Structure formats: C-alpha cells, structure tokens
Amino acid sequence: MTRQVVLDTETTGLDPLLGDRVLEVAAVEIVNLMPTGRTFHRLIDPERVVPPESTKVHGFTAEMLKGKPRFAEIAAALLEFLGDAPIVAHNAPFDFGFLDAELRRAGHAVLDRARMIDSLEIARRRFPGLPNNLDALCRRFGIDNSMRTSHNAVLDTQLLAQVYLELMGGRQPGLTLTANVMRPTAMPGEAVAPAVARTPRPIVPSEAELAAHRAFLAKLKDPLWLQPPFAEETPPAA
C-alpha cells in the first residue's frame, strides 16, 4: 500500500524571506493514487496584512482571517496528518519553502526535501513547451475545474489528486494481472486480504446451437468458418 499526501497552500505573497506567511493549508490523502476521503484543512491568521493583489488570487482578506488559529497552533496537527508520506504539490518548492519558514517559526523541524514530489516538474517533462499550470492540465485530462474561480487550497488539492493520477499514467487502481492483488480501498492501519481468484467460466454452445450454426454456414458461399483453422474437425472415415 503506497500512501502519499497531496498538498497546497495559499499565502500573503510570494516570498517567505520577505515576511510573507501561509494563510491556508489543505491536504488530501491518497493510497495507491486514489483519494481515501481523509483530508486536512485549516484557515490561518497570517499575523500580517494581506495585500490586495494576493486577495485577488485566493479571495482572502485579513479581516476574514481574524480569529483563525495561528500556524503554530495547527502545526502539530498538520505534521501528524502528513506523517512520513511523500508530499505531492504543484510547484512544490514554493509550498515547501513557505511551510519550512512557518515550521521553523513554530519551533519544528523542516520537511525533508526527499519527500517532495513536484507535479509541475513531472508535467513539464511529459508536456515540454506546453502550459502546465493546474487549469491547463485539468483541461488536457478532461477534469472538470469549472468551480475553480479562485486559488482555493481545498479544491486545488482535490483537482491536483486527479491530475497526479493522470500524470502517473492514469492507472486504474486495483487493476492488476496478479491473482494476489490487495484491496486498494484499505485505510491506513486496516488489515487487507488477497482478492479472491476468479473461476474461469467458458461458454460452451449446445448441440442444437452448433447444428443451427452449421445450417447457417451451408447457405453461404465459401464461408470463412469452414476454412482452416476455423473448420470443425471431420471425423475420420470408417
């Protein structure tokens, strides 16, 4: 069972080194590339003004975030949800940079960059020279993003989970040629069991159906079904 977490943040600006802060963080758990239904979402008081140009991107103002918890208050819960799973993000260095700054400020260790999976970099390798932002990828893969009127972290993680599945080949979870496949819907910590092997069920025509087929072939001129290798074996002459 492969557990990963798809993550997105919204911020007050573009550079944590200039004092910009995280104001929203959302994450979706995926197992074997499929969402399990477990999610994490917090709105955060960034403890600073939210510039109008940033509000145009994500729709949040400082007034809307007053009374929300500060990042230090949600850091432990976020780290617990992330666990030790690889973290998928679109333009992941951006999100990791902001989270690292917030984690340091809150007295936590930064995220291991070995866990970082940048879906934007994967898309650029697969579609060089084409637009590879989230909206463009949704259109390319036929994913409905009509509700995405602003950069909302919750919706973005849900869309990115679908995009990431397509970027990884669009594999149908649970589709395998091995007889010992594990149930893909198992939750973390849940015991899983091998799938039951399917019993072959060959279709065998009755003698009446075979007779009807022979009668039909007799009406045709040089029917293919009477030519090798389709021809029925003729009993040897007595």
HELIX and SHEET records of a PDB file:
HELIX    1   1 PRO A   16  LEU A   18  5                                   3    
HELIX    2   2 PRO A   52  HIS A   58  1                                   7    
HELIX    3   3 ALA A   62  LEU A   65  1                                   4    
HELIX    4   4 PHE A   71  LEU A   82  1                                  12    
HELIX    5   5 ALA A   92  ARG A  105  1                                  14    
HELIX    6   6 ARG A  113  ARG A  115  5                                   3    
HELIX    7   7 SER A  119  ARG A  126  1                                   8    
HELIX    8   8 LEU A  134  PHE A  141  1                                   8    
HELIX    9   9 ALA A  153  LEU A  167  1                                  15    
HELIX   10  10 GLU A  207  LEU A  217  1                                  11    
HELIX   11  11 LEU A  224  LEU A  226  5                                   3    
SHEET    1   A 5 MET A  34  LEU A  43  0                                        
SHEET    2   A 5 VAL A  22  VAL A  31 -1                                        
SHEET    3   A 5 ARG A   3  THR A  11 -1                                        
SHEET    4   A 5 ILE A  87  ALA A  89  1                                        
SHEET    5   A 5 MET A 116  ASP A 118  1                                        
END                                                                             
